[in-house]
Amino acid sequence: MADIQYLGHACFRLRGRDGIVITDPYDRSIGLDLGRPTAHIVTVSHHHPDHNNVAAVRPARDRVMVIDGPGEYEVGGVLITGVRTFHDKNRGAELGRNTVYVIHLDDIVFCHLGDLAHELTAQQLEEIGSVDVLFVPVGGGETIGPAEAASVISQIEPHIVIPMHYAVEGLVGMNLAPLDRFLHELGIKDYTPEERLSLNASNLPEDGEQTRIIVMRPVS
C-alpha cells in the first residue's frame, strides 16, 4: 500500500513499505510553507527555488538521498528512473533542462513531470513506460498549461492523474492558471478534494478504463 499526500505546488510525499519519497520541495519565498517533512529520498526536477529546497526535508534515516538528474537509481528497494526533458519549448535554451521521474514504490508506478514545458517525444515516452499515477503540471507559465496537460495525459495514458503546479491562494511570483481551467478542459465540473490517497495494485482502475482525475488538498 502506497500513501500519497500533497504538500503543495509540485511537492508530494509518497510513503510505502520500502521508503518515503518527496518530490520537488519548495522554498518559502513562493509564499507557501512546506514545513519539515521527513523522507528517505528527495527528487529534484530542476534547480529553481520552487522545486529544489532539499534543506527543508528531514532525514528519515541517517541521511536523505537526493536525486537530481537523469539515470537509474535504486535506494532501499525504491526504483527511480530520471528521464531528461526540457523546461521550455526550445530544448532548454531558455530555462534549461527538466527531469521527469518514474518512481516504483509498493508495486505502484508513479510519474512526476516536474516543470515539463512540452509534449513528449516517442523516445521519452518509451523511457517513461507504463504509469499508474501521473503528477502533471497544469498551470501554464513556465510549464504546460491546461490544454497541453490534457495532451500529455493522452500520450502517457496513466490510470490516475493528480494535477499540480497551479494558482493557489498565497502563491507569489508566478503567473499560473487556476485548477478549474484544467478541469474545464477535461469536462470535469464536480469534484471532492482528497487529503490522503492510499493505493495498491488492487484498487487501481483496470486497463482500458477511463483515466481517473483526482484533486488533492494540500495537507496543513
Disulfide bonds with the S-S distance in Angstrom:
none
